[in-house]
């Protein structure tokens, strides 16, 4: 983890997500089966320079309700962690959790 990706000193608690033990490949692959969701995770992995990002960081021309649905699916599958900052939810990949449960999976996802 580089200095740029170190978590801020204060973080709101994460929204509900599966524990490491409850992560399973079928949920992960189902969530990544939508091209937009795969792009979200890949961009968080390859373009992210801050600890976490809001939906607007991606610049998608999609309704907010649609994006909310996609981010929720990724969080429920265990791919991303989301935190609530006022009215804004910010996301990041659950690197450590995914690497510990499924070594090598993130490299496959990154390559698409």
N, C-alpha and C positions, 0 to 999 in steps of 0.2 A: 504494500500500500504506500503510495507516494505521499509527500507532504500535502499535495493538492487534494487528495482524496481522504485525508484524515477527517473523522467526524467532528462536527462542531462540539464545543464544550457542553452546551445544553441542547438536548434533543427531546422533543415531545415523544411520548411512548408510541411504539408502532401500533398500527391498526391490526385487527385480528388477522392472524395468518397461521398456517399449519406449523407445528413443531418440526424440528429436524427429523425426528423419528416417523412422523406422519407424511413426509414428502414421498411421493411415489411417481414413477416414470410415466404411468398412463395419464395422470393428471397433467404432468408437465408437457408431455407430447401433445395432448389434446389442446392445451392452452396455446402452444406454439403452432398449431395447425392453421391458424389464421395469419396470413401474410403481415397484416398490420401489427399483430402482437409480436411476431418474430422480429420485425423491424424495431419495435420499441425496445426489446431486450438487447438486440445487437447494437443499437445506437447508445444505449446506456453503457454497454460494455466497451465500445470503441471510441465514442465521442465525448463521454462525460468527463468534465474537468472539476466539477464540484461534488460535494458529498451526495446530494440528491437533487432531483429536478422536478419542476412542476410540469403539468401537461402542456402548458404553453411553450415550454422550452423546445419541444419537438416541432412546432410549427405546422402541425397537421391541419388541413382544411376539412375538419369533421365536426359535427355537432358535439357539444360538450357531453351530452347524455351518452352518445356513442363511445366517446373516449373513456368516460367513467366506467362503462360496461367492460371495455377491453382491459383497462388497468385493474379492475376488480377481479377479472378472470385470471390475470397473471399473478395477482396477490394470493388468491385462493389456491392456486396451483403451487405456490411457494417459490415462484421465480423472483418476485420483487418484494421489497419491504416498503410500505408506505407510512408516512407520518403526516399528521394534520397540523398545519401551521396556520392558525386562524381559519380563513375560508378556503385555504389552498392545501391540496394534498401533494406531497412530493415523494418521488420514488427513487429507488436504487436497487440494483441486483443484489440478491442475497449470496454474494460470493462465497463467504466462509462456510455457510450452511450447506450450499449445494456442493462445494468441493469436498466437504467432509462426508456427505452422504453418497454422492455419485462422482468420484474422482474422474476427471477428463470430460465430463458432460459439458462444461462451459466452453471448452475449446471447440467442441463439435457445434454448439449453438452459435458461437462467434463466427465460425466459417460458413454457417448456413447450409 
